[in-house]
Amino acid sequence: MKIVVIGGTGLIGSKLVAILRERGHDVLPAAPNTGVNTITREGLAEAMDGAEVVVDVANAPVWEDQAVLDFFETSGRNLLAAERAAGVRHHIALSIVGSERLPDNGYFRAKVAQENLIKASGIPYSILRATQFFEFVAGIAQSATVGHEIRMSPALIQPIASDDVAAVLADVALAAPLNGTTEVGGPEALPMDELVRRFLKATNDSREVVPDVRARYFGSVLDDQSLTAGKDARLGKIGLDQWLARTAAAALR
């Protein structure tokens, strides 16, 4: 089966491409650096030719609110139009747990807009919402750093390894369309300030983490439900200690 992975050279996409190829499928990693651009439509029709399944894990290259929204809306419209023309039978998109709960976050608002385009497209679809990746912890810490101090919300977060996200995405891509949304989260939830503190300790970073219930997460004040998955979510296998050990080992190579 031909499967096109939009964003197929990125963090999740490259892992997903490898898994699907191991399972015997013809997988096209589609990205601007492979000649497929969902914004300009360059190479898009050719990539869709003969495709049965399309998985969209593309990430916006910008963070400004309007630019992110423009990216996901333009990319989504172009991609879905090309899929309709090619007769694609299943569209899968990776989204974010809590998107609809944090309207002050421009990136999350853009993901909700992307989801709405998919739901209205008429193409059978599945949306997989994932919790925040372990790989983003360094960026989360940096976003809240002032001097030597990091003010961080103590609200719960349920981080997940990118390997686990890619594995679940592969299962979703090879199953029948859900025509709905499902979630995947990490195996444990913990306060965000604790997560960052343990990450800094493991990476020998001396910055001080200060818990602050008013601290904003990319523009949003959090509670314990903001970034945690629902009770029916699938759970990843890789916990924080295991991921930190892998990160430390990789740094020594």
C-alpha positions in Angstrom: 0.0 0.0 0.0 1.3 3.5 -0.8 1.3 5.8 2.2 2.4 9.4 2.0 3.8 11.0 5.1 3.6 14.8 5.0 6.4 16.1 7.1 8.1 12.8 6.6 11.6 14.0 7.3 10.9 15.5 10.7 11.1 14.2 14.2 7.9 12.1 14.1 7.7 11.7 10.3 11.1 10.0 9.9 10.3 7.5 12.7 6.9 6.8 11.2 8.3 6.3 7.7 10.8 3.7 9.1 8.1 1.8 11.0 5.7 1.7 8.0 8.5 0.5 5.7 9.4 -2.2 8.1 5.8 -3.4 7.9 6.2 -3.7 4.1 4.5 -0.6 2.8 5.5 1.8 0.0 6.1 5.0 1.9 6.8 8.4 0.5 8.4 10.9 2.9 6.9 14.2 1.6 8.5 17.5 2.6 9.9 20.6 1.0 13.3 19.1 1.0 12.0 16.0 -0.9 10.2 18.2 -3.5 6.7 18.2 -2.0 5.4 21.5 -0.6 1.8 21.8 0.7 2.0 25.6 0.7 3.1 26.1 -2.9 1.6 22.8 -4.0 4.9 21.9 -5.7 5.0 18.1 -6.2 1.8 17.6 -4.3 -0.4 16.0 -7.1 2.5 13.7 -8.1 3.0 12.6 -4.4 -0.7 11.8 -4.1 -0.8 9.7 -7.3 -1.7 6.1 -6.3 -1.7 6.9 -2.5 -4.3 5.2 -0.4 -3.3 6.7 2.9 -1.9 10.1 3.8 -0.5 10.9 7.3 0.0 14.6 8.0 2.6 15.3 10.7 3.9 18.5 9.3 5.0 21.2 11.7 4.7 24.9 11.1 8.1 26.6 10.5 7.0 29.7 12.4 5.5 30.5 15.8 3.7 33.9 15.4 0.0 33.4 15.9 -1.3 34.5 12.5 1.5 32.9 10.6 0.9 29.5 12.2 -2.8 29.7 11.5 -2.1 30.7 7.9 0.3 27.7 7.5 -2.1 25.1 8.8 -5.1 26.4 7.0 -3.3 26.8 3.6 -1.5 23.5 3.9 -4.6 21.7 5.0 -6.8 23.1 2.2 -4.1 22.3 -0.5 -3.4 18.8 0.9 -7.1 17.8 1.3 -7.9 19.1 -2.3 -5.1 17.0 -3.7 -6.3 14.0 -1.7 -9.8 14.3 -3.0 -8.6 14.5 -6.6 -6.4 11.4 -6.1 -9.1 9.4 -4.4 -7.2 9.0 -1.1 -9.1 6.7 1.2 -7.8 7.7 4.7 -6.4 10.9 6.0 -4.6 10.9 9.4 -3.4 14.0 11.2 -1.3 14.4 14.3 -2.7 17.0 16.7 -2.3 18.1 20.3 -4.1 17.0 23.5 -5.7 20.0 25.0 -5.8 22.1 21.9 -9.4 23.2 22.4 -8.8 23.9 26.1 -6.1 26.5 25.6 -7.5 29.2 23.3 -4.9 31.7 24.4 -2.2 29.5 22.7 -2.0 30.5 19.0 -0.4 27.2 17.9 -3.2 25.3 19.6 -5.8 27.4 17.9 -4.2 26.7 14.6 -4.3 23.0 15.2 -8.1 23.2 16.0 -8.6 25.0 12.7 -6.7 22.2 11.0 -8.9 19.6 12.6 -12.0 21.4 11.5 -10.8 21.4 7.9 -10.3 17.7 8.1 -13.7 17.0 9.6 -15.4 19.0 6.8 -13.4 17.6 4.0 -15.5 14.5 3.2 -12.4 12.3 3.3 -12.5 9.4 5.8 -10.1 10.5 8.5 -8.5 9.8 11.9 -7.1 12.5 14.2 -4.6 11.4 16.8 -4.0 13.9 19.6 -0.8 13.4 21.5 0.4 15.0 24.7 3.6 17.1 24.8 6.8 15.3 23.7 9.7 14.7 26.1 11.8 16.2 23.3 10.2 19.6 23.9 11.2 19.9 27.6 14.3 21.9 26.9 12.3 24.4 24.9 9.6 24.6 27.6 12.3 25.4 30.1 14.0 28.0 27.9 10.7 29.7 27.2 10.2 30.4 30.9 13.8 31.3 31.8 14.6 34.8 33.2 18.2 35.0 34.2 19.0 31.9 36.3 15.3 31.2 37.2 12.6 29.3 35.5 9.0 30.0 36.7 7.0 27.0 35.9 3.4 25.9 36.5 2.9 23.0 38.9 -0.1 21.8 36.8 0.1 18.2 35.6 1.6 17.4 32.3 1.7 13.9 30.7 4.8 13.8 28.4 5.4 11.2 25.8 8.4 10.0 23.8 8.3 10.6 20.1 9.0 6.9 19.5 5.7 6.0 21.2 3.8 8.6 19.2 5.2 7.3 15.9 4.3 3.7 16.9 0.7 4.6 17.7 0.4 6.7 14.5 1.5 3.7 12.5 -1.2 1.6 14.0 -3.8 4.3 13.3 -2.6 4.6 9.7 -3.0 0.9 9.0 -6.4 0.6 10.6 -9.8 1.6 9.3 -10.6 5.4 9.5 -12.1 6.4 12.9 -13.9 9.4 11.4 -13.2 10.8 14.9 -10.4 11.7 17.3 -8.4 9.5 19.7 -5.6 10.4 22.1 -2.2 9.1 23.2 -0.3 10.2 26.3 2.7 9.3 28.2 2.6 6.5 30.9 2.7 9.0 33.8 1.5 12.5 34.6 3.5 14.7 36.9 3.7 18.4 37.8 5.4 20.5 35.0 7.8 22.1 37.4 8.9 18.7 38.6 9.4 17.5 35.0 11.6 20.5 34.2 13.5 20.1 37.5 14.3 16.5 36.8 15.3 17.3 33.2 17.7 20.0 34.4 19.3 17.7 37.0 19.8 14.9 34.4 21.5 17.4 32.0 23.6 19.1 34.7 21.8 22.4 34.3 22.0 24.6 37.4 19.0 26.9 36.7 16.5 27.0 39.5 12.9 26.0 38.9 10.3 28.0 40.9 6.7 26.7 41.0 4.2 29.4 40.1 0.5 28.7 39.6 0.2 31.9 37.6 3.1 31.0 35.2 1.9 30.9 31.6 2.6 28.1 29.2 3.1 29.8 25.8 0.4 32.3 26.8 -2.0 30.0 28.7 -2.5 29.5 32.5 -2.8 25.7 33.1 -4.8 23.4 35.3 -4.4 19.6 35.8 -6.6 18.8 32.8 -5.0 21.3 30.3 -2.2 19.0 29.0 -3.3 15.5 30.2 -5.1 12.9 28.1 -8.5 11.5 28.8 -9.3 8.2 30.5 -9.7 6.3 27.2 -6.3 7.4 25.8 -3.7 5.0 24.7 -0.5 5.2 26.8 3.1 5.1 25.7 5.6 2.7 27.1 8.7 5.0 27.6 8.7 6.8 31.0 10.6 9.8 32.1 13.5 8.0 33.8 14.0 5.8 30.7 13.9 8.7 28.4 16.3 10.8 30.6 18.7 7.8 30.6 18.6 7.6 26.8 19.2 11.3 26.5 22.2 11.2 28.9 23.6 8.2 27.0 23.2 10.0 23.6 25.0 13.1 25.0 28.0 11.0 25.8 28.4 9.6 22.3 
